[in-house]
């Protein structure tokens, strides 16, 4: 089934106009090697060598963790990549550490910095109100007036109005995360769920933004599907074939629709401990990569549009 067949469902809920140009594919990228030690510049260069045939854009989450900003920027320059660098604002300590890391690394390297994100699903976790997060973003905007500054959060926090203060506060770089897998959706219905989620977020953002909507970049900040070795989540079954189907139908369809996507994630991360899902069961989150931990691609990631 072609993903474009889901567009009528999405458009019924979503924006009045859809971008004509295809979206850009990027990747969420971890800062640790398979053994859990920190990546160095040479490791990021090797990551970029693997990703280069299909993408030249990555995002990271905390600039100071593992000296990520310091190490990834030279690799990006060497390999012709753009990077989205992150600030983890959940505590004052992490906010100060990440902004200090950015102040040490970004000036003079703005050419490879696509954007800065302040927070990753902080509204979803309830760490901040929309107004509180806006204040954090504005603080970073003042530090880096020539760099785009935004945030990433779950699609439903944009759709339900929680993020409205960001929209009215003129934040113009909004990453909306959407995982049909974490909604317990079976693979054959996953693309429809995914499109509807993103469409609801876009509709709310555009409605609240009004005339300013044309200045806002709305991007799917995270989506993906666990491959073989991952955990099932109710009807959402892990597996490489299912991950490939979601990529071909969902991700390629979203890109064709004109929405850029950061796929979660680039490489498996075997160092990660198991987590406990909302269903109370242990969840293996070490097999979400398009590539294995040793940078071998798992399935064909080309899009046919």
C-alpha positions as CSV (number, residue, x, y, z in Angstrom):
1,X,0.0,0.0,0.0
2,X,1.5,3.4,-1.0
3,X,1.8,5.9,1.8
4,X,0.3,8.6,-0.3
5,X,-3.1,6.9,0.0
6,X,-3.2,8.1,3.6
7,X,-2.9,11.7,2.6
8,X,-6.7,12.3,2.4
9,X,-7.0,11.2,6.0
10,X,-4.2,13.5,7.1
11,X,-5.4,16.5,5.1
12,X,-8.9,16.2,6.5
13,X,-7.3,17.0,9.9
14,X,-4.3,19.0,8.9
15,X,-3.3,22.2,7.2
16,X,-5.0,23.8,4.3
17,X,-1.9,23.9,2.3
18,X,0.9,21.3,2.0
19,X,4.4,22.2,1.0
20,X,5.2,21.4,-2.6
21,X,8.8,20.5,-2.1
22,X,9.9,17.2,-0.6
23,X,11.1,17.2,3.0
24,X,14.6,16.6,4.2
25,X,15.6,13.4,6.0
26,X,17.8,13.7,9.1
27,X,18.7,11.4,11.9
28,X,18.8,11.5,15.7
29,X,22.3,10.6,16.7
30,X,23.6,9.3,20.0
31,X,26.8,10.6,21.7
32,X,28.1,7.3,22.9
33,X,29.9,4.3,21.3
34,X,28.5,0.8,21.6
35,X,30.4,0.2,24.8
36,X,28.9,3.3,26.4
37,X,32.1,5.4,26.2
38,X,31.9,8.9,24.7
39,X,32.3,9.4,21.0
40,X,35.2,11.5,19.7
41,X,35.5,13.5,16.5
42,X,36.8,10.5,14.6
43,X,33.7,8.5,15.7
44,X,31.4,11.2,14.4
45,X,33.3,11.3,11.1
46,X,32.7,7.5,10.8
47,X,29.0,8.0,11.6
48,X,28.8,10.6,8.9
49,X,30.6,8.5,6.4
50,X,27.9,5.8,6.9
51,X,25.0,8.3,6.8
52,X,26.2,10.4,3.9
53,X,24.6,8.4,1.0
54,X,21.1,9.2,2.4
55,X,21.4,12.2,4.7
56,X,23.7,15.1,5.7
57,X,21.7,16.3,8.8
58,X,21.7,15.0,12.4
59,X,20.3,16.2,15.7
60,X,21.7,15.7,19.2
61,X,20.1,16.4,22.5
62,X,22.6,17.8,25.0
63,X,25.6,19.9,23.9
64,X,27.8,19.3,27.0
65,X,27.2,15.5,27.4
66,X,30.3,13.7,26.2
67,X,31.6,17.1,24.9
68,X,29.2,16.5,22.0
69,X,29.2,20.1,20.6
70,X,33.0,20.3,20.8
71,X,33.5,16.9,19.1
72,X,30.7,16.9,16.5
73,X,31.2,20.3,14.9
74,X,34.7,19.5,13.4
75,X,33.3,16.3,12.0
76,X,30.4,18.1,10.5
77,X,32.7,20.6,8.9
78,X,34.9,17.8,7.5
79,X,32.0,15.8,6.1
80,X,29.7,18.6,4.9
81,X,27.0,17.9,7.5
82,X,24.6,20.2,9.3
83,X,23.8,19.6,13.0
84,X,21.0,20.5,15.3
85,X,22.5,21.0,18.8
86,X,20.5,20.6,22.0
87,X,20.1,22.2,25.4
88,X,18.7,20.0,28.2
89,X,16.9,22.6,30.3
90,X,15.3,20.2,32.9
91,X,17.7,21.4,35.7
92,X,19.6,24.7,36.0
93,X,22.8,22.7,36.1
94,X,22.2,21.0,32.7
95,X,20.9,24.2,31.2
96,X,24.0,26.1,32.3
97,X,26.4,23.3,31.2
98,X,24.8,23.0,27.7
99,X,24.6,26.7,27.0
100,X,28.3,27.1,28.1
101,X,29.2,24.3,25.7
102,X,27.4,26.0,22.9
103,X,29.0,29.4,23.7
104,X,32.4,27.7,23.5
105,X,31.7,25.8,20.2
106,X,29.1,27.7,18.1
107,X,30.7,31.1,17.5
108,X,32.5,30.9,14.2
109,X,30.9,27.7,13.3
110,X,27.3,28.9,12.5
111,X,27.7,27.6,9.0
112,X,27.2,24.0,10.2
113,X,24.6,24.7,12.9
114,X,21.2,24.1,11.5
115,X,19.5,25.1,14.7
116,X,19.5,24.9,18.5
117,X,16.7,23.1,20.4
118,X,15.9,23.9,24.0
119,X,14.2,20.9,25.5
120,X,13.2,17.4,24.3
121,X,9.6,16.5,25.3
122,X,9.8,18.7,28.4
123,X,6.1,19.6,28.0
124,X,5.2,16.0,27.5
125,X,6.9,15.1,30.8
126,X,5.4,18.1,32.6
127,X,8.7,19.6,33.5
128,X,7.7,23.0,32.3
129,X,4.6,24.9,31.3
130,X,4.6,26.4,27.8
131,X,5.4,29.8,29.2
132,X,8.3,28.5,31.3
133,X,9.8,26.7,28.3
134,X,9.4,29.9,26.2
135,X,11.4,31.8,28.8
136,X,14.2,29.2,28.5
137,X,14.1,29.4,24.7
138,X,14.2,33.2,24.8
139,X,17.2,33.1,27.1
140,X,19.1,31.0,24.5
141,X,17.9,33.2,21.6
142,X,19.5,36.2,23.3
143,X,22.8,34.2,23.6
144,X,22.8,33.3,19.9
145,X,20.8,36.0,18.0
146,X,22.0,34.8,14.6
147,X,21.1,31.1,15.1
148,X,17.6,29.6,14.8
149,X,16.4,28.4,18.2
150,X,13.4,26.1,18.9
151,X,12.3,23.0,20.7
152,X,11.2,19.5,20.3
153,X,8.1,17.9,21.9
154,X,5.4,15.3,21.4
155,X,2.9,16.0,18.7
156,X,0.0,16.0,21.2
157,X,1.5,18.8,23.2
158,X,1.3,21.0,20.1
159,X,-2.2,19.7,19.2
160,X,-3.8,20.2,22.6
161,X,-2.6,23.8,23.1
162,X,0.1,23.1,25.7
163,X,2.7,24.6,23.4
164,X,0.6,27.6,22.3
165,X,2.8,30.1,24.3
166,X,5.7,29.0,22.1
167,X,3.7,29.7,18.9
168,X,2.5,33.1,20.1
169,X,5.9,33.8,21.5
170,X,7.4,33.7,18.0
171,X,9.4,30.4,18.3
172,X,9.8,29.5,14.6
173,X,11.5,26.1,14.8
174,X,9.2,23.4,16.1
175,X,10.1,19.7,16.1
176,X,7.0,17.5,16.6
177,X,7.7,13.9,17.7
178,X,5.3,11.2,16.6
179,X,5.6,7.4,17.2
180,X,2.7,5.3,16.0
181,X,4.6,2.4,17.7
182,X,4.3,4.0,21.2
183,X,0.6,4.3,20.6
184,X,0.4,0.6,20.3
185,X,-0.6,0.7,16.6
186,X,-0.2,-2.4,14.5
187,X,2.1,-1.9,11.5
188,X,-0.6,-1.9,8.9
189,X,-2.3,1.1,10.5
190,X,0.9,2.8,11.6
191,X,1.2,5.2,8.7
192,X,-2.3,6.5,9.0
193,X,-1.8,7.1,12.7
194,X,1.5,8.8,12.1
195,X,0.1,11.2,9.4
196,X,-2.9,12.0,11.5
197,X,-0.7,12.9,14.5
198,X,1.5,15.2,12.5
199,X,-1.5,16.8,10.8
200,X,-3.2,17.6,14.0
201,X,0.0,19.3,15.3
202,X,0.4,21.3,12.1
203,X,-3.2,22.4,12.1
204,X,-3.0,23.7,15.6
205,X,0.3,25.5,15.1
206,X,-0.9,27.1,11.9
207,X,-4.2,28.1,13.4
208,X,-2.6,29.8,16.4
209,X,0.2,31.4,14.4
210,X,-2.1,33.0,11.9
211,X,-0.2,35.2,9.4
212,X,3.1,34.2,11.1
213,X,2.6,30.5,10.1
214,X,4.6,31.1,7.0
215,X,7.7,31.9,9.1
216,X,7.5,28.7,11.2
217,X,9.3,25.5,10.3
218,X,7.4,22.5,11.5
219,X,9.4,19.3,11.4
220,X,8.8,15.8,12.5
221,X,11.5,15.7,15.3
222,X,11.4,11.9,15.9
223,X,9.8,8.9,14.5
224,X,10.8,5.3,14.0
225,X,10.2,1.6,14.7
226,X,12.3,-1.0,16.5
227,X,13.9,-3.7,14.4
228,X,14.7,-7.3,15.3
229,X,15.7,-7.6,18.9
230,X,13.5,-4.8,20.0
231,X,10.4,-5.1,22.2
232,X,6.7,-5.3,21.1
233,X,4.3,-2.7,22.5
234,X,0.9,-4.3,22.4
235,X,-0.1,-4.7,18.7
236,X,3.0,-2.7,17.7
237,X,5.4,-5.5,16.9
238,X,9.1,-5.0,16.6
239,X,11.0,-6.4,13.6
240,X,13.2,-5.3,10.8
241,X,10.5,-6.0,8.2
242,X,8.0,-3.9,10.1
243,X,10.6,-1.1,10.5
244,X,11.2,-1.2,6.8
245,X,7.5,-1.0,6.0
246,X,7.0,1.9,8.3
247,X,10.0,3.7,6.8
248,X,8.8,3.1,3.2
249,X,5.2,4.0,3.8
250,X,5.4,6.4,6.7
251,X,8.7,8.2,6.6
252,X,8.9,8.3,2.8
253,X,5.3,9.4,2.6
254,X,5.9,12.2,5.1
255,X,8.9,13.4,3.2
256,X,6.8,13.3,0.0
257,X,4.2,15.4,1.7
258,X,6.8,18.1,2.2
259,X,7.5,17.6,5.9
260,X,11.1,17.0,7.0
261,X,11.8,14.1,9.3
262,X,14.4,13.2,11.9
263,X,14.4,9.4,12.0
264,X,15.0,7.9,15.4
265,X,17.6,6.8,15.3
266,X,20.8,6.5,13.2
267,X,22.5,3.6,14.9
268,X,21.6,0.9,17.5
269,X,22.8,1.8,21.0
270,X,23.5,-1.4,22.8
271,X,24.7,0.4,25.9
272,X,21.3,1.6,26.8
273,X,19.6,0.0,29.8
274,X,16.1,-1.4,29.4
275,X,13.3,0.9,30.3
276,X,9.8,0.3,31.6
277,X,7.0,1.3,29.2
278,X,3.6,2.7,30.1
279,X,2.3,-0.8,30.2
280,X,4.6,-1.7,33.0
281,X,6.7,-4.1,30.9
282,X,10.5,-3.9,30.4
283,X,11.3,-2.4,27.0
284,X,14.4,-3.0,25.0
285,X,15.4,0.3,23.3
286,X,18.7,-0.8,21.9
287,X,17.5,-1.8,18.4
288,X,15.9,1.4,17.0
289,X,18.7,2.2,14.5
290,X,18.4,2.2,10.8
291,X,22.0,0.9,11.1
292,X,23.5,-1.6,13.4
293,X,25.9,-0.4,16.1
294,X,28.8,-1.2,13.7
295,X,27.2,1.0,11.0
296,X,25.7,-1.6,8.7
297,X,22.4,-0.6,7.2
298,X,19.5,-2.9,8.0
299,X,17.2,-2.3,5.1
300,X,16.8,-0.2,1.9
301,X,16.1,3.4,3.0
302,X,15.5,4.9,-0.5
303,X,12.2,6.7,-1.2
304,X,10.6,6.2,-4.6
305,X,9.0,9.6,-5.1
